Amino acid sequence: MFAFKSLDKSADLVRGMADRTDTDLSTPLAVSQFRQMVLACSGCTDQDGCARLQAENDHLDAAPGYCRNAARMTG
């Protein structure tokens, strides 16, 4: 059960970061990469920091440098 909670949290963080960086996750390429992005996020050691960053910012020019999906988060 813990693994599913972790993946749910990662999926929420990926969607949240995409929203804040104006990254469109509805394109066919993004949809096919979403699972990989969630798995990459689940290996992050600073998910709490990412959640705080998202809670404090409605918009970001770019994902933070520590984001394992930063290269994919382009608006």
All heavy atoms as TSV, in Angstrom:
chain	resi	resn	atom	element	x	y	z
A	1	MET	N	N	0.822	-1.190	0.000
A	1	MET	CA	C	0.000	0.000	0.000
A	1	MET	C	C	0.871	1.261	0.000
A	1	MET	O	O	0.525	2.242	-0.618
A	1	MET	CB	C	-0.926	-0.028	1.212
A	1	MET	CG	C	-1.968	1.062	1.170
A	1	MET	SD	S	-3.135	0.925	-0.168
A	1	MET	CE	C	-4.405	-0.008	0.608
A	2	PHE	N	N	2.016	1.210	0.680
A	2	PHE	CA	C	2.908	2.368	0.756
A	2	PHE	C	C	3.371	2.792	-0.635
A	2	PHE	O	O	3.431	3.982	-0.933
A	2	PHE	CB	C	4.114	2.065	1.643
A	2	PHE	CG	C	5.130	3.169	1.649
A	2	PHE	CD1	C	4.893	4.333	2.363
A	2	PHE	CD2	C	6.298	3.068	0.927
A	2	PHE	CE1	C	5.814	5.370	2.361
A	2	PHE	CE2	C	7.223	4.100	0.918
A	2	PHE	CZ	C	6.975	5.234	1.644
A	3	ALA	N	N	3.674	1.834	-1.497
A	3	ALA	CA	C	4.161	2.150	-2.840
A	3	ALA	C	C	3.115	2.942	-3.621
A	3	ALA	O	O	3.440	3.883	-4.347
A	3	ALA	CB	C	4.538	0.889	-3.587
A	4	PHE	N	N	1.837	2.566	-3.484
A	4	PHE	CA	C	0.791	3.283	-4.200
A	4	PHE	C	C	0.635	4.705	-3.680
A	4	PHE	O	O	0.438	5.632	-4.458
A	4	PHE	CB	C	-0.543	2.537	-4.120
A	4	PHE	CG	C	-0.542	1.256	-4.890
A	4	PHE	CD1	C	-0.741	0.051	-4.254
A	4	PHE	CD2	C	-0.325	1.245	-6.264
A	4	PHE	CE1	C	-0.732	-1.134	-4.962
A	4	PHE	CE2	C	-0.317	0.074	-6.987
A	4	PHE	CZ	C	-0.514	-1.132	-6.331
A	5	LYS	N	N	0.744	4.890	-2.369
A	5	LYS	CA	C	0.661	6.242	-1.804
A	5	LYS	C	C	1.811	7.099	-2.316
A	5	LYS	O	O	1.627	8.267	-2.642
A	5	LYS	CB	C	0.686	6.188	-0.274
A	5	LYS	CG	C	-0.619	5.857	0.360
A	5	LYS	CD	C	-0.483	5.937	1.866
A	5	LYS	CE	C	-1.800	6.295	2.484
A	5	LYS	NZ	N	-1.714	6.447	3.918
A	6	SER	N	N	3.004	6.508	-2.377
A	6	SER	CA	C	4.172	7.220	-2.859
A	6	SER	C	C	3.993	7.616	-4.326
A	6	SER	O	O	4.319	8.737	-4.718
A	6	SER	CB	C	5.421	6.355	-2.700
A	6	SER	OG	O	6.548	6.999	-3.250
A	7	LEU	N	N	3.472	6.711	-5.138
A	7	LEU	CA	C	3.254	7.013	-6.545
A	7	LEU	C	C	2.149	8.052	-6.718
A	7	LEU	O	O	2.237	8.907	-7.597
A	7	LEU	CB	C	2.939	5.742	-7.331
A	7	LEU	CG	C	4.112	4.771	-7.501
A	7	LEU	CD1	C	3.656	3.500	-8.199
A	7	LEU	CD2	C	5.257	5.420	-8.255
A	8	ASP	N	N	1.122	7.975	-5.884
A	8	ASP	CA	C	0.059	8.988	-5.938
A	8	ASP	C	C	0.625	10.369	-5.620
A	8	ASP	O	O	0.301	11.355	-6.297
A	8	ASP	CB	C	-1.070	8.661	-4.959
A	8	ASP	CG	C	-1.990	7.567	-5.446
A	8	ASP	OD1	O	-1.946	7.225	-6.649
A	8	ASP	OD2	O	-2.757	7.053	-4.617
A	9	LYS	N	N	1.458	10.445	-4.590
A	9	LYS	CA	C	2.071	11.721	-4.218
A	9	LYS	C	C	2.955	12.231	-5.358
A	9	LYS	O	O	2.912	13.411	-5.709
A	9	LYS	CB	C	2.897	11.562	-2.942
A	9	LYS	CG	C	3.577	12.844	-2.502
A	9	LYS	CD	C	4.355	12.658	-1.216
A	9	LYS	CE	C	5.005	13.951	-0.770
A	9	LYS	NZ	N	5.727	13.793	0.488
A	10	SER	N	N	3.719	11.329	-5.953
A	10	SER	CA	C	4.595	11.714	-7.065
A	10	SER	C	C	3.779	12.200	-8.256
A	10	SER	O	O	4.142	13.187	-8.895
A	10	SER	CB	C	5.488	10.544	-7.465
A	10	SER	OG	O	6.348	10.199	-6.401
A	11	ALA	N	N	2.689	11.517	-8.557
A	11	ALA	CA	C	1.826	11.939	-9.671
A	11	ALA	C	C	1.269	13.334	-9.403
A	11	ALA	O	O	1.221	14.176	-10.313
A	11	ALA	CB	C	0.707	10.931	-9.879
A	12	ASP	N	N	0.858	13.586	-8.168
A	12	ASP	CA	C	0.350	14.912	-7.803
A	12	ASP	C	C	1.440	15.973	-7.962
A	12	ASP	O	O	1.178	17.077	-8.452
A	12	ASP	CB	C	-0.175	14.924	-6.372
A	12	ASP	CG	C	-1.483	14.170	-6.201
A	12	ASP	OD1	O	-2.163	13.893	-7.220
A	12	ASP	OD2	O	-1.810	13.848	-5.047
A	13	LEU	N	N	2.661	15.644	-7.541
A	13	LEU	CA	C	3.759	16.609	-7.659
A	13	LEU	C	C	4.102	16.874	-9.119
A	13	LEU	O	O	4.366	18.024	-9.495
A	13	LEU	CB	C	4.989	16.112	-6.894
A	13	LEU	CG	C	4.879	16.133	-5.372
A	13	LEU	CD1	C	6.072	15.430	-4.742
A	13	LEU	CD2	C	4.743	17.556	-4.857
A	14	VAL	N	N	4.105	15.847	-9.943
A	14	VAL	CA	C	4.396	16.028	-11.368
A	14	VAL	C	C	3.327	16.912	-12.010
A	14	VAL	O	O	3.641	17.865	-12.726
A	14	VAL	CB	C	4.503	14.670	-12.097
A	14	VAL	CG1	C	4.525	14.857	-13.610
A	14	VAL	CG2	C	5.746	13.910	-11.643
A	15	ARG	N	N	2.070	16.610	-11.739
A	15	ARG	CA	C	0.987	17.434	-12.297
A	15	ARG	C	C	1.079	18.874	-11.786
A	15	ARG	O	O	0.893	19.827	-12.541
A	15	ARG	CB	C	-0.373	16.832	-11.955
A	15	ARG	CG	C	-0.747	15.660	-12.857
A	15	ARG	CD	C	-2.193	15.241	-12.663
A	15	ARG	NE	N	-2.454	14.665	-11.360
A	15	ARG	CZ	C	-2.351	13.375	-11.075
A	15	ARG	NH1	N	-1.999	12.520	-12.004
A	15	ARG	NH2	N	-2.608	12.940	-9.863
A	16	GLY	N	N	1.388	19.032	-10.494
A	16	GLY	CA	C	1.510	20.373	-9.915
A	16	GLY	C	C	2.651	21.162	-10.524
A	16	GLY	O	O	2.507	22.355	-10.823
A	17	MET	N	N	3.785	20.516	-10.716
A	17	MET	CA	C	4.930	21.206	-11.320
A	17	MET	C	C	4.627	21.547	-12.772
A	17	MET	O	O	4.971	22.638	-13.245
A	17	MET	CB	C	6.196	20.350	-11.226
A	17	MET	CG	C	7.458	21.074	-11.617
A	17	MET	SD	S	7.856	22.530	-10.608
A	17	MET	CE	C	8.282	21.754	-9.049
A	18	ALA	N	N	3.956	20.658	-13.462
A	18	ALA	CA	C	3.577	20.934	-14.852
A	18	ALA	C	C	2.642	22.139	-14.923
A	18	ALA	O	O	2.805	23.007	-15.780
A	18	ALA	CB	C	2.921	19.705	-15.474
A	19	ASP	N	N	1.695	22.197	-14.013
A	19	ASP	CA	C	0.780	23.347	-13.975
A	19	ASP	C	C	1.542	24.644	-13.743
A	19	ASP	O	O	1.278	25.653	-14.391
A	19	ASP	CB	C	-0.264	23.180	-12.873
A	19	ASP	CG	C	-1.322	22.146	-13.191
A	19	ASP	OD1	O	-1.436	21.738	-14.375
A	19	ASP	OD2	O	-2.039	21.741	-12.255
A	20	ARG	N	N	2.472	24.620	-12.819
A	20	ARG	CA	C	3.189	25.840	-12.446
A	20	ARG	C	C	4.186	26.290	-13.513
A	20	ARG	O	O	4.549	27.451	-13.579
A	20	ARG	CB	C	3.873	25.647	-11.098
A	20	ARG	CG	C	2.869	25.741	-9.967
A	20	ARG	CD	C	3.364	25.056	-8.702
A	20	ARG	NE	N	2.358	25.124	-7.656
A	20	ARG	CZ	C	1.283	24.333	-7.599
A	20	ARG	NH1	N	1.076	23.414	-8.537
A	20	ARG	NH2	N	0.402	24.447	-6.613
A	21	THR	N	N	4.667	25.362	-14.330
A	21	THR	CA	C	5.632	25.711	-15.378
A	21	THR	C	C	4.969	25.779	-16.758
A	21	THR	O	O	5.661	25.878	-17.764
A	21	THR	CB	C	6.796	24.700	-15.416
A	21	THR	OG1	O	6.273	23.392	-15.667
A	21	THR	CG2	C	7.603	24.728	-14.131
A	22	ASP	N	N	3.645	25.717	-16.779
A	22	ASP	CA	C	2.883	25.752	-18.028
A	22	ASP	C	C	3.295	24.645	-18.998
A	22	ASP	O	O	3.355	24.843	-20.211
A	22	ASP	CB	C	3.002	27.120	-18.716
A	22	ASP	CG	C	2.405	28.237	-17.884
A	22	ASP	OD1	O	1.376	27.995	-17.227
A	22	ASP	OD2	O	2.977	29.346	-17.876
A	23	THR	N	N	3.582	23.477	-18.451
A	23	THR	CA	C	3.924	22.316	-19.264
A	23	THR	C	C	2.654	21.549	-19.590
A	23	THR	O	O	1.895	21.187	-18.693
A	23	THR	CB	C	4.907	21.395	-18.505
A	23	THR	OG1	O	6.090	22.140	-18.207
A	23	THR	CG2	C	5.269	20.174	-19.320
A	24	ASP	N	N	2.430	21.313	-20.851
A	24	ASP	CA	C	1.232	20.619	-21.311
A	24	ASP	C	C	1.443	19.109	-21.233
A	24	ASP	O	O	2.228	18.545	-21.999
A	24	ASP	CB	C	0.915	21.042	-22.747
A	24	ASP	CG	C	-0.386	20.473	-23.260
A	24	ASP	OD1	O	-1.088	19.762	-22.506
A	24	ASP	OD2	O	-0.702	20.745	-24.430
A	25	LEU	N	N	0.747	18.475	-20.310
A	25	LEU	CA	C	0.853	17.022	-20.171
A	25	LEU	C	C	-0.204	16.289	-20.989
A	25	LEU	O	O	-0.335	15.078	-20.868
A	25	LEU	CB	C	0.731	16.617	-18.693
A	25	LEU	CG	C	1.869	17.039	-17.782
A	25	LEU	CD1	C	1.613	16.552	-16.362
A	25	LEU	CD2	C	3.202	16.496	-18.284
A	26	SER	N	N	-0.935	17.004	-21.821
A	26	SER	CA	C	-1.983	16.347	-22.605
A	26	SER	C	C	-1.527	15.973	-24.015
A	26	SER	O	O	-2.276	15.357	-24.756
A	26	SER	CB	C	-3.223	17.237	-22.679
A	26	SER	OG	O	-2.958	18.401	-23.429
A	27	THR	N	N	-0.305	16.339	-24.376
A	27	THR	CA	C	0.182	15.955	-25.702
A	27	THR	C	C	0.477	14.455	-25.711
A	27	THR	O	O	0.783	13.870	-24.669
A	27	THR	CB	C	1.463	16.722	-26.070
A	27	THR	OG1	O	2.507	16.323	-25.188
A	27	THR	CG2	C	1.259	18.224	-26.003
A	28	PRO	N	N	0.390	13.820	-26.867
A	28	PRO	CA	C	0.659	12.372	-26.919
A	28	PRO	C	C	2.027	12.005	-26.348
A	28	PRO	O	O	2.157	11.013	-25.626
A	28	PRO	CB	C	0.578	12.048	-28.410
A	28	PRO	CG	C	-0.371	13.068	-28.946
A	28	PRO	CD	C	-0.076	14.324	-28.160
A	29	LEU	N	N	3.044	12.806	-26.625
A	29	LEU	CA	C	4.373	12.517	-26.095
A	29	LEU	C	C	4.391	12.616	-24.576
A	29	LEU	O	O	4.915	11.745	-23.889
A	29	LEU	CB	C	5.413	13.466	-26.690
A	29	LEU	CG	C	6.850	13.286	-26.194
A	29	LEU	CD1	C	7.349	11.885	-26.513
A	29	LEU	CD2	C	7.752	14.321	-26.824
A	30	ALA	N	N	3.787	13.659	-24.033
A	30	ALA	CA	C	3.775	13.847	-22.585
A	30	ALA	C	C	2.977	12.749	-21.893
A	30	ALA	O	O	3.382	12.252	-20.836
A	30	ALA	CB	C	3.217	15.218	-22.227
A	31	VAL	N	N	1.863	12.371	-22.493
A	31	VAL	CA	C	1.044	11.309	-21.904
A	31	VAL	C	C	1.855	10.021	-21.830
A	31	VAL	O	O	1.843	9.317	-20.820
A	31	VAL	CB	C	-0.261	11.106	-22.713
A	31	VAL	CG1	C	-0.981	9.847	-22.287
A	31	VAL	CG2	C	-1.171	12.314	-22.555
A	32	SER	N	N	2.593	9.715	-22.880
A	32	SER	CA	C	3.382	8.480	-22.875
A	32	SER	C	C	4.559	8.560	-21.910
A	32	SER	O	O	5.029	7.540	-21.418
A	32	SER	CB	C	3.873	8.155	-24.290
A	32	SER	OG	O	4.830	9.087	-24.724
A	33	GLN	N	N	5.030	9.756	-21.616
A	33	GLN	CA	C	6.166	9.920	-20.699
A	33	GLN	C	C	5.737	10.125	-19.250
A	33	GLN	O	O	6.572	10.089	-18.354
A	33	GLN	CB	C	7.024	11.103	-21.129
A	33	GLN	CG	C	7.776	10.865	-22.398
A	33	GLN	CD	C	8.671	12.036	-22.766
A	33	GLN	OE1	O	8.575	13.130	-22.226
A	33	GLN	NE2	N	9.571	11.801	-23.698
A	34	PHE	N	N	4.446	10.338	-19.013
A	34	PHE	CA	C	3.968	10.656	-17.674
A	34	PHE	C	C	4.384	9.584	-16.656
A	34	PHE	O	O	4.849	9.902	-15.567
A	34	PHE	CB	C	2.448	10.845	-17.671
A	34	PHE	CG	C	1.890	11.224	-16.334
A	34	PHE	CD1	C	2.121	12.481	-15.808
A	34	PHE	CD2	C	1.137	10.320	-15.597
A	34	PHE	CE1	C	1.616	12.840	-14.567
A	34	PHE	CE2	C	0.628	10.671	-14.362
A	34	PHE	CZ	C	0.863	11.934	-13.848
A	35	ARG	N	N	4.241	8.324	-17.003
A	35	ARG	CA	C	4.621	7.245	-16.080
A	35	ARG	C	C	6.096	7.345	-15.725
A	35	ARG	O	O	6.473	7.219	-14.557
A	35	ARG	CB	C	4.307	5.882	-16.692
A	35	ARG	CG	C	4.666	4.717	-15.776
A	35	ARG	CD	C	4.229	3.384	-16.359
A	35	ARG	NE	N	4.799	3.119	-17.657
A	35	ARG	CZ	C	5.875	2.367	-17.864
A	35	ARG	NH1	N	6.489	1.790	-16.861
A	35	ARG	NH2	N	6.340	2.174	-19.077
A	36	GLN	N	N	6.942	7.601	-16.714
A	36	GLN	CA	C	8.375	7.751	-16.455
A	36	GLN	C	C	8.644	8.953	-15.559
A	36	GLN	O	O	9.516	8.898	-14.685
A	36	GLN	CB	C	9.142	7.898	-17.764
A	36	GLN	CG	C	9.108	6.670	-18.629
A	36	GLN	CD	C	9.701	6.921	-20.004
A	36	GLN	OE1	O	9.904	8.066	-20.419
A	36	GLN	NE2	N	9.970	5.846	-20.724
A	37	MET	N	N	7.901	10.018	-15.764
A	37	MET	CA	C	8.070	11.213	-14.946
A	37	MET	C	C	7.673	10.934	-13.497
A	37	MET	O	O	8.353	11.373	-12.567
A	37	MET	CB	C	7.252	12.367	-15.523
A	37	MET	CG	C	7.743	12.829	-16.880
A	37	MET	SD	S	6.626	13.978	-17.696
A	37	MET	CE	C	6.984	15.477	-16.788
A	38	VAL	N	N	6.578	10.211	-13.304
A	38	VAL	CA	C	6.130	9.861	-11.951
A	38	VAL	C	C	7.159	8.974	-11.271
A	38	VAL	O	O	7.500	9.176	-10.103
A	38	VAL	CB	C	4.737	9.196	-11.984
A	38	VAL	CG1	C	4.371	8.624	-10.626
A	38	VAL	CG2	C	3.684	10.195	-12.446
A	39	LEU	N	N	7.682	7.996	-11.993
A	39	LEU	CA	C	8.693	7.110	-11.405
A	39	LEU	C	C	9.961	7.878	-11.058
A	39	LEU	O	O	10.564	7.647	-10.001
A	39	LEU	CB	C	9.004	5.951	-12.352
A	39	LEU	CG	C	7.888	4.934	-12.517
A	39	LEU	CD1	C	8.255	3.901	-13.581
A	39	LEU	CD2	C	7.567	4.249	-11.197
A	40	ALA	N	N	10.362	8.804	-11.919
A	40	ALA	CA	C	11.543	9.625	-11.617
A	40	ALA	C	C	11.290	10.463	-10.367
A	40	ALA	O	O	12.142	10.549	-9.477
A	40	ALA	CB	C	11.886	10.519	-12.801
A	41	CYS	N	N	10.115	11.051	-10.285
A	41	CYS	CA	C	9.757	11.870	-9.131
A	41	CYS	C	C	9.752	11.042	-7.846
A	41	CYS	O	O	10.168	11.508	-6.792
A	41	CYS	CB	C	8.396	12.521	-9.371
A	41	CYS	SG	S	7.825	13.580	-8.025
A	42	SER	N	N	9.298	9.813	-7.945
A	42	SER	CA	C	9.205	8.970	-6.741
A	42	SER	C	C	10.579	8.678	-6.145
A	42	SER	O	O	10.687	8.355	-4.965
A	42	SER	CB	C	8.460	7.673	-7.037
A	42	SER	OG	O	9.237	6.819	-7.848
A	43	GLY	N	N	11.634	8.837	-6.948
A	43	GLY	CA	C	12.992	8.629	-6.446
A	43	GLY	C	C	13.634	9.891	-5.899
A	43	GLY	O	O	14.781	9.863	-5.455
A	44	CYS	N	N	12.916	10.990	-5.919
A	44	CYS	CA	C	13.439	12.263	-5.435
A	44	CYS	C	C	13.574	12.240	-3.915
A	44	CYS	O	O	12.712	11.712	-3.213
A	44	CYS	CB	C	12.513	13.404	-5.856
A	44	CYS	SG	S	13.046	15.027	-5.267
A	45	THR	N	N	14.625	12.851	-3.430
A	45	THR	CA	C	14.857	12.900	-1.986
A	45	THR	C	C	14.295	14.167	-1.348
A	45	THR	O	O	14.405	14.341	-0.138
A	45	THR	CB	C	16.361	12.803	-1.665
A	45	THR	OG1	O	17.043	13.881	-2.309
A	45	THR	CG2	C	16.926	11.465	-2.121
A	46	ASP	N	N	13.710	15.054	-2.155
A	46	ASP	CA	C	13.171	16.300	-1.594
A	46	ASP	C	C	11.738	16.557	-2.048
A	46	ASP	O	O	11.388	17.663	-2.441
A	46	ASP	CB	C	14.066	17.484	-1.947
A	46	ASP	CG	C	13.803	18.694	-1.054
A	46	ASP	OD1	O	13.104	18.542	-0.018
A	46	ASP	OD2	O	14.278	19.786	-1.381
A	47	GLN	N	N	10.899	15.545	-1.975
A	47	GLN	CA	C	9.500	15.724	-2.346
A	47	GLN	C	C	8.798	16.705	-1.413
A	47	GLN	O	O	7.938	17.463	-1.862
A	47	GLN	CB	C	8.757	14.391	-2.357
A	47	GLN	CG	C	9.085	13.546	-3.562
A	47	GLN	CD	C	8.141	12.380	-3.706
A	47	GLN	OE1	O	7.548	11.903	-2.744
A	47	GLN	NE2	N	8.013	11.903	-4.920
A	48	ASP	N	N	9.169	16.717	-0.142
A	48	ASP	CA	C	8.556	17.673	0.791
A	48	ASP	C	C	8.907	19.106	0.402
A	48	ASP	O	O	8.065	19.997	0.451
A	48	ASP	CB	C	8.979	17.382	2.230
A	48	ASP	CG	C	8.389	16.090	2.763
A	48	ASP	OD1	O	7.351	15.633	2.235
A	48	ASP	OD2	O	8.966	15.529	3.716
A	49	GLY	N	N	10.151	19.324	0.002
A	49	GLY	CA	C	10.562	20.650	-0.455
A	49	GLY	C	C	9.829	21.049	-1.716
A	49	GLY	O	O	9.433	22.206	-1.877
A	50	CYS	N	N	9.611	20.102	-2.599
A	50	CYS	CA	C	8.873	20.371	-3.828
A	50	CYS	C	C	7.422	20.726	-3.513
A	50	CYS	O	O	6.864	21.658	-4.090
A	50	CYS	CB	C	8.941	19.151	-4.744
A	50	CYS	SG	S	8.173	19.389	-6.352
A	51	ALA	N	N	6.830	20.000	-2.593
A	51	ALA	CA	C	5.451	20.287	-2.197
A	51	ALA	C	C	5.352	21.684	-1.589
A	51	ALA	O	O	4.405	22.427	-1.880
A	51	ALA	CB	C	4.941	19.236	-1.215
A	52	ARG	N	N	6.337	22.067	-0.757
A	52	ARG	CA	C	6.344	23.422	-0.178
A	52	ARG	C	C	6.508	24.477	-1.273
A	52	ARG	O	O	5.817	25.490	-1.272
A	52	ARG	CB	C	7.469	23.568	0.853
A	52	ARG	CG	C	7.142	22.985	2.207
A	52	ARG	CD	C	8.170	23.369	3.255
A	52	ARG	NE	N	9.528	22.987	2.910
A	52	ARG	CZ	C	10.041	21.772	3.115
A	52	ARG	NH1	N	9.318	20.813	3.659
A	52	ARG	NH2	N	11.289	21.513	2.780
A	53	LEU	N	N	7.432	24.231	-2.197
A	53	LEU	CA	C	7.651	25.167	-3.297
A	53	LEU	C	C	6.365	25.367	-4.085
A	53	LEU	O	O	5.993	26.502	-4.413
A	53	LEU	CB	C	8.751	24.639	-4.219
A	53	LEU	CG	C	9.050	25.469	-5.456
A	53	LEU	CD1	C	9.717	26.791	-5.072
A	53	LEU	CD2	C	9.926	24.697	-6.423
A	54	GLN	N	N	5.659	24.286	-4.359
A	54	GLN	CA	C	4.406	24.390	-5.103
A	54	GLN	C	C	3.326	25.097	-4.283
A	54	GLN	O	O	2.548	25.870	-4.834
A	54	GLN	CB	C	3.934	23.001	-5.535
A	54	GLN	CG	C	4.829	22.400	-6.598
A	54	GLN	CD	C	4.313	21.087	-7.116
A	54	GLN	OE1	O	3.102	20.863	-7.192
A	54	GLN	NE2	N	5.222	20.197	-7.485
A	55	ALA	N	N	3.295	24.851	-2.988
A	55	ALA	CA	C	2.298	25.501	-2.131
A	55	ALA	C	C	2.520	27.009	-2.067
A	55	ALA	O	O	1.574	27.782	-1.930
A	55	ALA	CB	C	2.332	24.902	-0.727
A	56	GLU	N	N	3.765	27.434	-2.207
A	56	GLU	CA	C	4.116	28.845	-2.093
A	56	GLU	C	C	4.099	29.583	-3.426
A	56	GLU	O	O	4.228	30.807	-3.450
A	56	GLU	CB	C	5.506	28.978	-1.465
A	56	GLU	CG	C	5.566	28.476	-0.035
A	56	GLU	CD	C	6.988	28.354	0.495
A	56	GLU	OE1	O	7.953	28.620	-0.269
A	56	GLU	OE2	O	7.130	27.974	1.664
A	57	ASN	N	N	3.974	28.865	-4.547
A	57	ASN	CA	C	4.064	29.485	-5.868
A	57	ASN	C	C	2.974	28.967	-6.795
A	57	ASN	O	O	2.865	27.760	-7.003
A	57	ASN	CB	C	5.429	29.197	-6.506
A	57	ASN	CG	C	6.565	29.822	-5.741
A	57	ASN	OD1	O	6.866	30.990	-5.913
A	57	ASN	ND2	N	7.193	29.047	-4.868
A	58	ASP	N	N	2.233	29.890	-7.367
A	58	ASP	CA	C	1.236	29.513	-8.367
A	58	ASP	C	C	1.859	29.358	-9.742
A	58	ASP	O	O	1.298	28.697	-10.618
A	58	ASP	CB	C	0.136	30.575	-8.445
A	58	ASP	CG	C	-0.725	30.593	-7.197
A	58	ASP	OD1	O	-0.846	29.545	-6.531
A	58	ASP	OD2	O	-1.279	31.668	-6.887
A	59	HIS	N	N	2.999	30.013	-9.961
A	59	HIS	CA	C	3.681	29.950	-11.253
A	59	HIS	C	C	5.184	29.893	-11.012
A	59	HIS	O	O	5.704	30.562	-10.115
A	59	HIS	CB	C	3.349	31.172	-12.117
A	59	HIS	CG	C	4.076	31.165	-13.419
A	59	HIS	ND1	N	3.681	30.386	-14.480
A	59	HIS	CD2	C	5.184	31.823	-13.826
A	59	HIS	CE1	C	4.528	30.561	-15.486
A	59	HIS	NE2	N	5.441	31.438	-15.106
A	60	LEU	N	N	5.865	29.114	-11.821
A	60	LEU	CA	C	7.324	29.051	-11.801
A	60	LEU	C	C	7.822	29.189	-13.231
A	60	LEU	O	O	7.234	28.610	-14.157
A	60	LEU	CB	C	7.805	27.714	-11.221
A	60	LEU	CG	C	7.471	27.445	-9.758
A	60	LEU	CD1	C	7.706	25.981	-9.409
A	60	LEU	CD2	C	8.310	28.341	-8.859
A	61	ASP	N	N	8.897	29.926	-13.431
A	61	ASP	CA	C	9.476	30.048	-14.770
A	61	ASP	C	C	10.088	28.730	-15.226
A	61	ASP	O	O	10.125	28.440	-16.419
A	61	ASP	CB	C	10.542	31.143	-14.796
A	61	ASP	CG	C	9.929	32.530	-14.648
A	61	ASP	OD1	O	8.754	32.717	-15.042
A	61	ASP	OD2	O	10.615	33.414	-14.118
A	62	ALA	N	N	10.567	27.942	-14.264
A	62	ALA	CA	C	11.177	26.650	-14.566
A	62	ALA	C	C	11.112	25.777	-13.315
A	62	ALA	O	O	10.988	26.285	-12.200
A	62	ALA	CB	C	12.628	26.833	-14.999
A	63	ALA	N	N	11.218	24.497	-13.531
A	63	ALA	CA	C	11.302	23.577	-12.396
A	63	ALA	C	C	12.645	23.792	-11.700
A	63	ALA	O	O	13.625	24.189	-12.346
A	63	ALA	CB	C	11.181	22.135	-12.877
A	64	PRO	N	N	12.715	23.557	-10.402
A	64	PRO	CA	C	13.984	23.753	-9.698
A	64	PRO	C	C	15.047	22.779	-10.205
A	64	PRO	O	O	14.727	21.722	-10.753
A	64	PRO	CB	C	13.626	23.475	-8.237
A	64	PRO	CG	C	12.392	22.661	-8.284
A	64	PRO	CD	C	11.665	23.054	-9.525
A	65	GLY	N	N	16.286	23.151	-10.033
A	65	GLY	CA	C	17.402	22.344	-10.514
A	65	GLY	C	C	17.428	20.915	-9.990
A	65	GLY	O	O	17.897	20.013	-10.665
A	66	TYR	N	N	16.902	20.717	-8.784
A	66	TYR	CA	C	16.915	19.375	-8.210
A	66	TYR	C	C	15.816	18.481	-8.755
A	66	TYR	O	O	15.796	17.273	-8.513
A	66	TYR	CB	C	16.820	19.422	-6.682
A	66	TYR	CG	C	15.538	20.027	-6.146
A	66	TYR	CD1	C	14.376	19.263	-6.037
A	66	TYR	CD2	C	15.511	21.350	-5.737
A	66	TYR	CE1	C	13.212	19.822	-5.553
A	66	TYR	CE2	C	14.342	21.914	-5.243
A	66	TYR	CZ	C	13.196	21.137	-5.156
A	66	TYR	OH	O	12.046	21.694	-4.666
A	67	CYS	N	N	14.887	19.052	-9.534
A	67	CYS	CA	C	13.772	18.281	-10.069
A	67	CYS	C	C	14.286	17.253	-11.076
A	67	CYS	O	O	14.983	17.601	-12.037
A	67	CYS	CB	C	12.749	19.203	-10.727
A	67	CYS	SG	S	11.339	18.313	-11.455
A	68	ARG	N	N	13.920	16.025	-10.876
A	68	ARG	CA	C	14.370	14.958	-11.765
A	68	ARG	C	C	13.676	15.009	-13.114
A	68	ARG	O	O	14.029	14.276	-14.030
A	68	ARG	CB	C	14.154	13.612	-11.082
A	68	ARG	CG	C	14.980	13.521	-9.777
A	68	ARG	CD	C	14.770	12.234	-9.079
A	68	ARG	NE	N	15.670	11.259	-9.713
A	68	ARG	CZ	C	15.816	10.031	-9.295
A	68	ARG	NH1	N	15.122	9.597	-8.261
A	68	ARG	NH2	N	16.625	9.206	-9.897
A	69	ASN	N	N	12.674	15.865	-13.239
A	69	ASN	CA	C	11.965	16.048	-14.499
A	69	ASN	C	C	12.127	17.454	-15.054
A	69	ASN	O	O	11.380	17.864	-15.949
A	69	ASN	CB	C	10.466	15.756	-14.291
A	69	ASN	CG	C	10.206	14.306	-14.033
A	69	ASN	OD1	O	10.571	13.443	-14.818
A	69	ASN	ND2	N	9.567	14.011	-12.912
A	70	ALA	N	N	13.093	18.190	-14.561
A	70	ALA	CA	C	13.256	19.591	-14.968
A	70	ALA	C	C	13.368	19.762	-16.476
A	70	ALA	O	O	12.787	20.673	-17.046
A	70	ALA	CB	C	14.463	20.205	-14.268
A	71	ALA	N	N	14.077	18.869	-17.143
A	71	ALA	CA	C	14.258	18.986	-18.587
A	71	ALA	C	C	12.947	18.798	-19.340
A	71	ALA	O	O	12.790	19.295	-20.460
A	71	ALA	CB	C	15.288	17.972	-19.077
A	72	ARG	N	N	12.009	18.093	-18.752
A	72	ARG	CA	C	10.722	17.844	-19.396
A	72	ARG	C	C	9.684	18.915	-19.052
A	72	ARG	O	O	8.620	18.959	-19.661
A	72	ARG	CB	C	10.180	16.492	-18.972
A	72	ARG	CG	C	11.022	15.329	-19.455
A	72	ARG	CD	C	10.436	14.039	-18.945
A	72	ARG	NE	N	11.160	12.910	-19.475
A	72	ARG	CZ	C	11.393	11.802	-18.797
A	72	ARG	NH1	N	10.936	11.680	-17.572
A	72	ARG	NH2	N	12.058	10.819	-19.347
A	73	MET	N	N	9.983	19.733	-18.070
A	73	MET	CA	C	9.043	20.765	-17.622
A	73	MET	C	C	9.340	22.068	-18.345
A	73	MET	O	O	10.061	22.937	-17.855
A	73	MET	CB	C	9.132	20.969	-16.107
A	73	MET	CG	C	8.740	19.795	-15.294
A	73	MET	SD	S	6.973	19.497	-15.395
A	73	MET	CE	C	6.833	18.017	-14.414
A	74	THR	N	N	8.831	22.188	-19.536
A	74	THR	CA	C	9.041	23.390	-20.331
A	74	THR	C	C	7.709	23.911	-20.823
A	74	THR	O	O	6.914	23.167	-21.382
A	74	THR	CB	C	9.943	23.082	-21.552
A	74	THR	OG1	O	9.324	22.054	-22.323
A	74	THR	CG2	C	11.317	22.639	-21.114
A	75	GLY	N	N	7.440	25.155	-20.566
A	75	GLY	CA	C	6.160	25.748	-20.915
A	75	GLY	C	C	6.079	26.277	-22.277
A	75	GLY	O	O	6.554	26.176	-23.254
